[in-house]
Amino acid sequence: MSFLFGSRSSKTFKPKKSLPEGSHQYELLKHAEATLGSGNLRMAVMLPEGEDLNEWVAVNTVDFFNQINMLYGTITDFCTEESCPVMSAGPKYEYHWADGTNIKKPIKCSAPKYIDYLMTWVQDQLDDETLFPSKIGVPFPKNFMSVAKTILKRLFRVYAHIYHQHFDSVIQLQEEAHLNTSFKHFIFFVQEFNLIDRREQAPLQELIEKLTSKDR
């Protein structure tokens, strides 16, 4: 979670998304951070007793956006039009961008451009009160879970790109422990609630098995 990063790197790729202090979602985030501090990630991702699944997924999705934002922010100097002319995760996987509204037909673009499109799109979803209501008593829309799944599927691609194309830079910056802990938390969360199709996880399948095998 965000607290893992402390104040070591205040550079984020996009502005950090905050939950309103004192709100129920803010309290849920604090609960998640406390359980995460115990070190048991499998337990930390479980739905707290009596809580709403949509709200739990919403709070964690915002937090993963902030984590990835910070992680990608640390390596933007290395992820350039020249170094990454296509958005890829190793030689077998290439991603083309489409959001269904502004860009309907998938376009091939550089990794920094793709990630900029992706993070801006995610931010727009998180800021939409009809999709991610922050006020108590405002219901989540019927399509909330499918939107959350699309957000998490796309955020996974940023992890995949960082691991495949920039892991040397991550090591050089001594951020690999942060990256691994963040990704492990992310994977345990999406596995717990079946939020990302296994085929989408293929670019990092070996790593996922390695990170999760010790905690089965």
Accessible surface in RSA format (square Angstrom, percent):
REM  Atomic radii and reference values for relative SASA: ProtOr
REM  Chains: A
REM  Algorithm: Lee & Richards
REM  Probe-radius: 1.40
REM  Slices: 20
REM RES _ NUM      All-atoms   Total-Side   Main-Chain    Non-polar    All polar
REM                ABS   REL    ABS   REL    ABS   REL    ABS   REL    ABS   REL
RES MET A   1     0.56   0.3   0.55   0.4   0.01   0.0   0.55   0.5   0.01   0.0
RES SER A   2    19.52  16.5  14.55  19.4   4.97  11.4  12.73  27.1   6.79   9.5
RES PHE A   3    95.98  48.0  74.20  46.0  21.79  56.7  84.56  51.3  11.42  32.7
RES LEU A   4    54.20  30.2  35.97  25.7  18.23  45.8  39.86  28.0  14.34  38.6
RES PHE A   5     7.50   3.8   7.17   4.4   0.33   0.9   7.49   4.5   0.02   0.0
RES GLY A   6    54.28  66.9   0.00   N/A  54.28  66.9  38.06 104.4  16.22  36.3
RES SER A   7   108.58  91.8  82.61 110.2  25.97  59.8  50.84 108.3  57.74  80.9
RES ARG A   8   148.99  62.6 107.39  54.7  41.60  99.1  61.21  83.7  87.78  53.2
RES SER A   9    23.35  19.7  17.64  23.5   5.71  13.2  19.91  42.4   3.44   4.8
RES SER A  10   107.80  91.1  77.13 102.9  30.67  70.7  48.78 103.9  59.02  82.7
RES LYS A  11   100.19  48.9  92.14  56.5   8.05  19.2  82.75  74.5  17.44  18.6
RES THR A  12    40.61  28.9  21.08  21.4  19.52  46.5   7.66  10.3  32.94  49.8
RES PHE A  13    55.13  27.6  30.81  19.1  24.32  63.3  33.83  20.5  21.30  61.0
RES LYS A  14    37.85  18.5  35.07  21.5   2.78   6.6   9.26   8.3  28.58  30.4
RES PRO A  15    94.64  69.0  84.76  77.3   9.88  35.9  93.84  77.5   0.80   5.0
RES LYS A  16   108.26  52.8  84.97  52.1  23.30  55.5  53.03  47.7  55.24  58.8
RES LYS A  17    46.68  22.8  41.83  25.7   4.86  11.6  16.89  15.2  29.79  31.7
RES SER A  18    79.82  67.5  60.66  81.0  19.16  44.1  39.53  84.2  40.29  56.4
RES LEU A  19    17.15   9.6   6.12   4.4  11.03  27.7   6.21   4.4  10.94  29.4
RES PRO A  20    63.88  46.6  50.95  46.4  12.93  47.0  63.58  52.5   0.30   1.9
RES GLU A  21   144.77  83.1 114.39  86.5  30.38  72.3  35.26  68.2 109.51  89.4
RES GLY A  22    61.18  75.4   0.00   N/A  61.18  75.4  33.03  90.7  28.15  63.0
RES SER A  23    17.64  14.9   9.23  12.3   8.41  19.4  17.02  36.2   0.63   0.9
RES HIS A  24    62.56  34.2  58.07  40.4   4.49  11.5  40.12  41.3  22.44  26.1
RES GLN A  25    10.58   5.9  10.35   7.6   0.23   0.6   1.27   2.7   9.31   7.1
RES TYR A  26    50.03  23.4  50.03  28.5   0.00   0.0  28.85  21.7  21.18  26.1
RES GLU A  27    91.99  52.8  87.73  66.4   4.26  10.1  38.92  75.3  53.08  43.3
RES LEU A  28     5.21   2.9   3.93   2.8   1.28   3.2   5.02   3.5   0.19   0.5
RES LEU A  29    23.52  13.1  23.52  16.8   0.00   0.0  23.52  16.5   0.00   0.0
RES LYS A  30    88.74  43.3  83.98  51.5   4.76  11.3  55.22  49.7  33.52  35.7
RES HIS A  31    77.76  42.5  71.03  49.4   6.73  17.2  46.47  47.9  31.29  36.4
RES ALA A  32     2.51   2.3   1.96   3.0   0.55   1.3   1.96   2.8   0.55   1.5
RES GLU A  33    28.62  16.4  25.29  19.1   3.34   7.9   8.51  16.5  20.11  16.4
RES ALA A  34    73.68  67.7  48.62  75.0  25.06  57.0  61.26  86.3  12.43  32.9
RES THR A  35    42.83  30.5  39.95  40.5   2.88   6.9  42.51  57.1   0.32   0.5
RES LEU A  36    13.31   7.4   5.36   3.8   7.95  20.0   5.40   3.8   7.91  21.3
RES GLY A  37    56.36  69.5   0.00   N/A  56.36  69.5  26.14  71.7  30.22  67.7
RES SER A  38    85.40  72.2  42.81  57.1  42.58  98.1  50.94 108.5  34.46  48.3
RES GLY A  39    59.80  73.7   0.00   N/A  59.80  73.7  34.29  94.1  25.51  57.1
RES ASN A  40    72.14  49.7  65.80  63.6   6.34  15.3  24.09  58.0  48.05  46.4
RES LEU A  41    16.25   9.0  15.53  11.1   0.71   1.8  15.53  10.9   0.71   1.9
RES ARG A  42    58.74  24.7  58.39  29.8   0.35   0.8  36.63  50.1  22.12  13.4
RES MET A  43   115.04  59.6 105.41  69.8   9.63  22.9  84.51  71.9  30.53  40.4
RES ALA A  44     4.91   4.5   0.73   1.1   4.18   9.5   0.93   1.3   3.98  10.6
RES VAL A  45     0.81   0.5   0.16   0.1   0.65   1.6   0.81   0.7   0.00   0.0
RES MET A  46    87.52  45.3  83.10  55.0   4.41  10.5  60.61  51.5  26.90  35.6
RES LEU A  47    67.12  37.4  47.24  33.8  19.88  50.0  47.24  33.2  19.88  53.5
RES PRO A  48    20.11  14.7   9.39   8.6  10.72  39.0  19.65  16.2   0.46   2.9
RES GLU A  49   178.73 102.6 144.91 109.6  33.81  80.5  65.42 126.5 113.30  92.5
RES GLY A  50    85.51 105.4   0.00   N/A  85.51 105.4  42.59 116.9  42.92  96.1
RES GLU A  51    45.50  26.1  32.80  24.8  12.70  30.2   1.82   3.5  43.68  35.7
RES ASP A  52    71.72  50.2  61.71  61.4  10.01  23.7  31.61  74.4  40.11  40.0
RES LEU A  53    68.10  37.9  64.51  46.2   3.59   9.0  64.51  45.3   3.59   9.7
RES ASN A  54    41.25  28.4  40.75  39.4   0.50   1.2   0.78   1.9  40.48  39.1
RES GLU A  55    28.90  16.6  28.90  21.9   0.00   0.0   1.20   2.3  27.70  22.6
RES TRP A  56     0.50   0.2   0.50   0.2   0.00   0.0   0.50   0.3   0.00   0.0
RES VAL A  57     0.00   0.0   0.00   0.0   0.00   0.0   0.00   0.0   0.00   0.0
RES ALA A  58     1.36   1.2   1.20   1.9   0.16   0.4   1.36   1.9   0.00   0.0
RES VAL A  59     0.06   0.0   0.00   0.0   0.06   0.1   0.00   0.0   0.06   0.2
RES ASN A  60     1.41   1.0   1.37   1.3   0.04   0.1   0.04   0.1   1.37   1.3
RES THR A  61     0.00   0.0   0.00   0.0   0.00   0.0   0.00   0.0   0.00   0.0
RES VAL A  62     6.30   4.1   6.30   5.7   0.00   0.0   6.30   5.5   0.00   0.0
RES ASP A  63     2.13   1.5   1.08   1.1   1.05   2.5   1.45   3.4   0.68   0.7
RES PHE A  64     0.31   0.2   0.31   0.2   0.00   0.0   0.31   0.2   0.00   0.0
RES PHE A  65     0.00   0.0   0.00   0.0   0.00   0.0   0.00   0.0   0.00   0.0
RES ASN A  66     6.37   4.4   5.80   5.6   0.57   1.4   0.39   0.9   5.98   5.8
RES GLN A  67     0.15   0.1   0.00   0.0   0.15   0.4   0.15   0.3   0.00   0.0
RES ILE A  68     0.25   0.1   0.25   0.2   0.00   0.0   0.25   0.2   0.00   0.0
RES ASN A  69     0.02   0.0   0.02   0.0   0.00   0.0   0.02   0.1   0.00   0.0
RES MET A  70    16.92   8.8  16.56  11.0   0.36   0.8  13.43  11.4   3.48   4.6
RES LEU A  71     7.63   4.2   5.21   3.7   2.42   6.1   5.88   4.1   1.75   4.7
RES TYR A  72     1.10   0.5   1.10   0.6   0.00   0.0   0.07   0.0   1.03   1.3
RES GLY A  73     0.03   0.0   0.00   N/A   0.03   0.0   0.00   0.0   0.03   0.1
RES THR A  74    29.43  20.9  12.92  13.1  16.51  39.3  16.79  22.6  12.64  19.1
RES ILE A  75     0.72   0.4   0.72   0.5   0.00   0.0   0.72   0.5   0.00   0.0
RES THR A  76    30.79  21.9  22.66  23.0   8.13  19.4  21.19  28.5   9.60  14.5
RES ASP A  77   110.70  77.5  87.28  86.9  23.42  55.4  27.85  65.5  82.85  82.6
RES PHE A  78    70.09  35.1  60.58  37.5   9.51  24.7  65.72  39.8   4.37  12.5
RES CYS A  79     4.52   3.4   0.00   0.0   4.52  10.6   0.00   0.0   4.52   4.9
RES THR A  80    45.69  32.5  42.18  42.8   3.51   8.4  40.92  55.0   4.77   7.2
RES GLU A  81    96.28  55.3  89.22  67.5   7.06  16.8  48.15  93.1  48.13  39.3
RES GLU A  82   148.01  85.0 121.27  91.7  26.74  63.7  75.17 145.4  72.85  59.5
RES SER A  83    67.48  57.0  31.55  42.1  35.93  82.8  42.88  91.3  24.60  34.5
RES CYS A  84     7.50   5.7   3.77   4.2   3.73   8.8   4.51  11.4   2.99   3.2
RES PRO A  85    84.73  61.8  73.64  67.1  11.09  40.3  75.10  62.0   9.63  59.9
RES VAL A  86    40.94  26.9  39.72  36.0   1.23   3.0  39.72  34.5   1.23   3.3
RES MET A  87     0.36   0.2   0.00   0.0   0.36   0.9   0.00   0.0   0.36   0.5
RES SER A  88    15.85  13.4  15.85  21.2   0.00   0.0   7.26  15.5   8.59  12.0
RES ALA A  89     0.55   0.5   0.00   0.0   0.55   1.3   0.00   0.0   0.55   1.5
RES GLY A  90    11.42  14.1   0.00   N/A  11.42  14.1   9.35  25.7   2.08   4.6
RES PRO A  91   148.67 108.4 102.94  93.8  45.73 166.2 116.60  96.3  32.07 199.3
RES LYS A  92   174.29  85.0 139.37  85.5  34.92  83.1  92.73  83.5  81.56  86.9
RES TYR A  93    74.96  35.0  71.90  40.9   3.05   7.9  52.38  39.4  22.57  27.8
RES GLU A  94    81.23  46.6  53.83  40.7  27.40  65.2  21.23  41.1  60.00  49.0
RES TYR A  95    23.31  10.9  20.51  11.7   2.79   7.3  21.64  16.3   1.67   2.1
RES HIS A  96    80.00  43.7  61.63  42.8  18.38  47.0  41.59  42.9  38.42  44.7
RES TRP A  97     2.99   1.2   2.90   1.4   0.09   0.2   2.02   1.1   0.98   1.6
RES ALA A  98    20.17  18.5  15.56  24.0   4.61  10.5  15.60  22.0   4.57  12.1
RES ASP A  99    25.65  18.0   9.31   9.3  16.34  38.6   1.58   3.7  24.07  24.0
RES GLY A 100    47.08  58.1   0.00   N/A  47.08  58.1  30.51  83.7  16.57  37.1
RES THR A 101   100.91  71.8  84.76  85.9  16.15  38.5  75.95 102.0  24.96  37.7
RES ASN A 102   134.02  92.4  99.93  96.6  34.09  82.1  25.80  62.1 108.22 104.6
RES ILE A 103    32.63  18.6  29.86  22.2   2.77   6.7  32.63  23.5   0.00   0.0
RES LYS A 104   155.04  75.6 130.78  80.2  24.27  57.8  76.87  69.2  78.18  83.3
RES LYS A 105   169.32  82.6 163.99 100.6   5.33  12.7 109.77  98.8  59.56  63.4
RES PRO A 106    84.39  61.5  66.04  60.2  18.35  66.7  66.04  54.5  18.35 114.0
RES ILE A 107    62.37  35.5  59.41  44.3   2.97   7.1  62.37  44.9   0.00   0.0
RES LYS A 108   129.40  63.1 101.79  62.5  27.61  65.7  52.17  47.0  77.23  82.3
RES CYS A 109    18.76  14.2   9.83  11.0   8.93  21.0  18.41  46.6   0.35   0.4
RES SER A 110     8.74   7.4   3.97   5.3   4.77  11.0   3.78   8.1   4.96   6.9
RES ALA A 111     0.00   0.0   0.00   0.0   0.00   0.0   0.00   0.0   0.00   0.0
RES PRO A 112    25.04  18.2  22.59  20.6   2.44   8.9  23.01  19.0   2.03  12.6
RES LYS A 113    93.21  45.5  89.86  55.1   3.34   8.0  44.50  40.1  48.70  51.9
RES TYR A 114     0.36   0.2   0.36   0.2   0.00   0.0   0.00   0.0   0.36   0.4
RES ILE A 115     0.00   0.0   0.00   0.0   0.00   0.0   0.00   0.0   0.00   0.0
RES ASP A 116    53.54  37.5  53.40  53.2   0.14   0.3   9.00  21.2  44.55  44.4
RES TYR A 117    65.68  30.7  60.52  34.4   5.16  13.4  42.01  31.6  23.67  29.2
RES LEU A 118     0.00   0.0   0.00   0.0   0.00   0.0   0.00   0.0   0.00   0.0
RES MET A 119     0.00   0.0   0.00   0.0   0.00   0.0   0.00   0.0   0.00   0.0
RES THR A 120    54.75  38.9  54.75  55.5   0.00   0.0  50.40  67.7   4.35   6.6
RES TRP A 121    35.62  14.3  32.24  15.6   3.38   7.9  28.25  15.1   7.37  12.0
RES VAL A 122     0.00   0.0   0.00   0.0   0.00   0.0   0.00   0.0   0.00   0.0
RES GLN A 123    29.96  16.8  29.96  21.9   0.00   0.0   6.55  13.9  23.41  17.8
RES ASP A 124    84.20  59.0  75.31  75.0   8.89  21.0  20.33  47.9  63.87  63.7
RES GLN A 125    29.75  16.6  29.33  21.4   0.43   1.0   0.43   0.9  29.33  22.2
RES LEU A 126     3.47   1.9   0.00   0.0   3.47   8.7   0.00   0.0   3.47   9.3
RES ASP A 127    83.41  58.4  60.90  60.6  22.50  53.2  28.22  66.4  55.19  55.0
RES ASP A 128    54.48  38.2  46.29  46.1   8.19  19.4  17.78  41.9  36.69  36.6
RES GLU A 129    78.83  45.3  72.70  55.0   6.13  14.6  49.91  96.5  28.92  23.6
RES THR A 130   103.09  73.3  90.88  92.1  12.20  29.1  86.09 115.6  17.00  25.7
RES LEU A 131    19.53  10.9  19.53  14.0   0.00   0.0  19.53  13.7   0.00   0.0
RES PHE A 132    13.68   6.8   8.45   5.2   5.23  13.6   8.45   5.1   5.23  15.0
RES PRO A 133     2.16   1.6   0.07   0.1   2.10   7.6   0.07   0.1   2.10  13.0
RES SER A 134    27.10  22.9  19.37  25.9   7.73  17.8  11.30  24.1  15.80  22.1
RES LYS A 135   138.64  67.6 128.96  79.1   9.68  23.0 101.25  91.1  37.39  39.8
RES ILE A 136   140.70  80.1 110.86  82.6  29.84  71.9 116.57  83.9  24.13  65.5
RES GLY A 137    74.99  92.5   0.00   N/A  74.99  92.5  41.38 113.5  33.62  75.3
RES VAL A 138    67.02  44.1  57.15  51.7   9.87  23.8  58.55  50.9   8.47  23.0
RES PRO A 139   108.38  79.0  91.31  83.2  17.07  62.1 101.24  83.6   7.15  44.4
RES PHE A 140    34.53  17.3  13.64   8.4  20.89  54.4  13.69   8.3  20.84  59.6
RES PRO A 141    38.44  28.0  23.65  21.6  14.80  53.8  35.56  29.4   2.89  17.9
RES LYS A 142   217.28 106.0 176.48 108.3  40.81  97.2 133.39 120.1  83.89  89.4
RES ASN A 143    77.29  53.3  70.07  67.7   7.21  17.4  35.37  85.1  41.92  40.5
RES PHE A 144     0.94   0.5   0.90   0.6   0.04   0.1   0.90   0.5   0.04   0.1
RES MET A 145    47.17  24.4  46.03  30.5   1.14   2.7  46.00  39.1   1.17   1.6
RES SER A 146    65.93  55.7  60.10  80.2   5.83  13.4  48.97 104.3  16.96  23.8
RES VAL A 147    21.89  14.4  19.47  17.6   2.42   5.8  21.89  19.0   0.00   0.0
RES ALA A 148     0.00   0.0   0.00   0.0   0.00   0.0   0.00   0.0   0.00   0.0
RES LYS A 149    86.22  42.1  85.25  52.3   0.97   2.3  33.21  29.9  53.01  56.5
RES THR A 150    40.50  28.8  39.05  39.6   1.44   3.4  16.86  22.6  23.63  35.7
RES ILE A 151     0.00   0.0   0.00   0.0   0.00   0.0   0.00   0.0   0.00   0.0
RES LEU A 152     0.00   0.0   0.00   0.0   0.00   0.0   0.00   0.0   0.00   0.0
RES LYS A 153    61.97  30.2  61.92  38.0   0.05   0.1  15.68  14.1  46.28  49.3
RES ARG A 154    32.15  13.5  32.15  16.4   0.00   0.0   0.00   0.0  32.15  19.5
RES LEU A 155     0.00   0.0   0.00   0.0   0.00   0.0   0.00   0.0   0.00   0.0
RES PHE A 156     0.27   0.1   0.27   0.2   0.00   0.0   0.27   0.2   0.00   0.0
RES ARG A 157    30.42  12.8  30.42  15.5   0.00   0.0   0.00   0.0  30.42  18.4
RES VAL A 158     0.00   0.0   0.00   0.0   0.00   0.0   0.00   0.0   0.00   0.0
RES TYR A 159     0.18   0.1   0.18   0.1   0.00   0.0   0.18   0.1   0.00   0.0
RES ALA A 160     0.00   0.0   0.00   0.0   0.00   0.0   0.00   0.0   0.00   0.0
RES HIS A 161     0.25   0.1   0.25   0.2   0.00   0.0   0.25   0.3   0.00   0.0
RES ILE A 162     1.57   0.9   1.57   1.2   0.00   0.0   1.57   1.1   0.00   0.0
RES TYR A 163    24.27  11.3  13.28   7.6  11.00  28.6  13.45  10.1  10.82  13.3
RES HIS A 164    80.86  44.2  48.70  33.8  32.16  82.3  38.98  40.2  41.88  48.7
RES GLN A 165    75.12  42.0  45.75  33.4  29.36  69.9   5.77  12.3  69.35  52.6
RES HIS A 166     8.52   4.7   7.09   4.9   1.43   3.7   4.73   4.9   3.79   4.4
RES PHE A 167    60.84  30.4  58.71  36.4   2.13   5.6  58.71  35.6   2.13   6.1
RES ASP A 168   120.08  84.1 112.64 112.1   7.44  17.6  38.29  90.1  81.78  81.6
RES SER A 169    12.96  11.0  12.79  17.1   0.17   0.4   0.10   0.2  12.87  18.0
RES VAL A 170     4.69   3.1   4.69   4.2   0.00   0.0   4.69   4.1   0.00   0.0
RES ILE A 171    83.14  47.3  78.33  58.4   4.81  11.6  78.33  56.4   4.81  13.1
RES GLN A 172   130.92  73.2  99.20  72.5  31.72  75.5  45.02  95.8  85.90  65.2
RES LEU A 173    65.49  36.5  51.35  36.7  14.14  35.5  56.12  39.4   9.38  25.2
RES GLN A 174   139.66  78.1 127.38  93.1  12.28  29.2  30.08  64.0 109.58  83.1
RES GLU A 175    14.12   8.1  13.61  10.3   0.51   1.2   2.39   4.6  11.73   9.6
RES GLU A 176    60.58  34.8  60.58  45.8   0.00   0.0  22.88  44.3  37.70  30.8
RES ALA A 177    68.54  63.0  61.30  94.6   7.24  16.5  67.66  95.3   0.87   2.3
RES HIS A 178    27.87  15.2  26.50  18.4   1.37   3.5  13.37  13.8  14.50  16.9
RES LEU A 179     0.41   0.2   0.41   0.3   0.00   0.0   0.41   0.3   0.00   0.0
RES ASN A 180    44.89  31.0  44.50  43.0   0.38   0.9  11.43  27.5  33.46  32.3
RES THR A 181    49.08  34.9  46.01  46.6   3.07   7.3  25.16  33.8  23.93  36.2
RES SER A 182     0.00   0.0   0.00   0.0   0.00   0.0   0.00   0.0   0.00   0.0
RES PHE A 183     0.00   0.0   0.00   0.0   0.00   0.0   0.00   0.0   0.00   0.0
RES LYS A 184    42.48  20.7  42.47  26.1   0.00   0.0  10.63   9.6  31.85  33.9
RES HIS A 185     3.32   1.8   3.32   2.3   0.00   0.0   0.35   0.4   2.97   3.5
RES PHE A 186     0.00   0.0   0.00   0.0   0.00   0.0   0.00   0.0   0.00   0.0
RES ILE A 187     0.45   0.3   0.45   0.3   0.00   0.0   0.45   0.3   0.00   0.0
RES PHE A 188     0.00   0.0   0.00   0.0   0.00   0.0   0.00   0.0   0.00   0.0
RES PHE A 189     0.00   0.0   0.00   0.0   0.00   0.0   0.00   0.0   0.00   0.0
RES VAL A 190     1.56   1.0   0.07   0.1   1.49   3.6   0.15   0.1   1.41   3.8
RES GLN A 191    60.87  34.0  42.62  31.2  18.24  43.4  26.90  57.3  33.97  25.8
RES GLU A 192    70.82  40.7  42.48  32.1  28.34  67.5   7.13  13.8  63.69  52.0
RES PHE A 193    38.91  19.5  20.03  12.4  18.88  49.1  26.57  16.1  12.35  35.3
RES ASN A 194   124.70  86.0 111.28 107.5  13.42  32.3  27.86  67.1  96.84  93.6
RES LEU A 195     6.44   3.6   1.72   1.2   4.71  11.8   2.72   1.9   3.72  10.0
RES ILE A 196    12.99   7.4   0.15   0.1  12.84  30.9   3.67   2.6   9.32  25.3
RES ASP A 197    73.49  51.5  54.79  54.5  18.70  44.2  30.46  71.7  43.04  42.9
RES ARG A 198   164.79  69.2 156.73  79.9   8.06  19.2  70.83  96.8  93.96  56.9
RES ARG A 199   195.12  81.9 180.37  91.9  14.75  35.1  88.39 120.8 106.73  64.7
RES GLU A 200    43.89  25.2  38.94  29.5   4.96  11.8  13.07  25.3  30.82  25.2
RES GLN A 201     9.00   5.0   9.00   6.6   0.00   0.0   0.00   0.0   9.00   6.8
RES ALA A 202    38.18  35.1  25.71  39.7  12.47  28.4  27.09  38.2  11.09  29.4
RES PRO A 203    13.99  10.2   2.37   2.2  11.62  42.2   3.83   3.2  10.16  63.1
RES LEU A 204     8.71   4.9   5.94   4.3   2.77   7.0   8.71   6.1   0.00   0.0
RES GLN A 205    41.51  23.2  40.64  29.7   0.88   2.1  34.84  74.2   6.67   5.1
RES GLU A 206   153.78  88.3 145.73 110.2   8.05  19.2  58.72 113.6  95.06  77.6
RES LEU A 207    38.32  21.3  33.32  23.8   5.00  12.6  36.65  25.7   1.66   4.5
RES ILE A 208     3.17   1.8   3.06   2.3   0.11   0.3   3.17   2.3   0.00   0.0
RES GLU A 209    82.34  47.3  81.60  61.7   0.74   1.8  28.03  54.2  54.31  44.3
RES LYS A 210   141.41  69.0 133.30  81.8   8.12  19.3  85.61  77.1  55.80  59.4
RES LEU A 211    25.54  14.2  23.70  17.0   1.84   4.6  25.12  17.6   0.42   1.1
RES THR A 212     0.50   0.4   0.50   0.5   0.00   0.0   0.30   0.4   0.20   0.3
RES SER A 213    56.86  48.0  41.30  55.1  15.55  35.8  27.94  59.5  28.92  40.5
RES LYS A 214   169.16  82.5 129.73  79.6  39.42  93.9  96.46  86.8  72.70  77.4
RES ASP A 215    50.75  35.5  35.95  35.8  14.80  35.0   8.35  19.7  42.40  42.3
RES ARG A 216   194.89  81.8 126.66  64.6  68.23 162.5  86.97 118.9 107.92  65.4
END  Absolute sums over single chains surface
CHAIN  1 A    10691.9       8493.5       2198.4       5876.4       4815.5
END  Absolute sums over all chains
TOTAL         10691.9       8493.5       2198.4       5876.4       4815.5
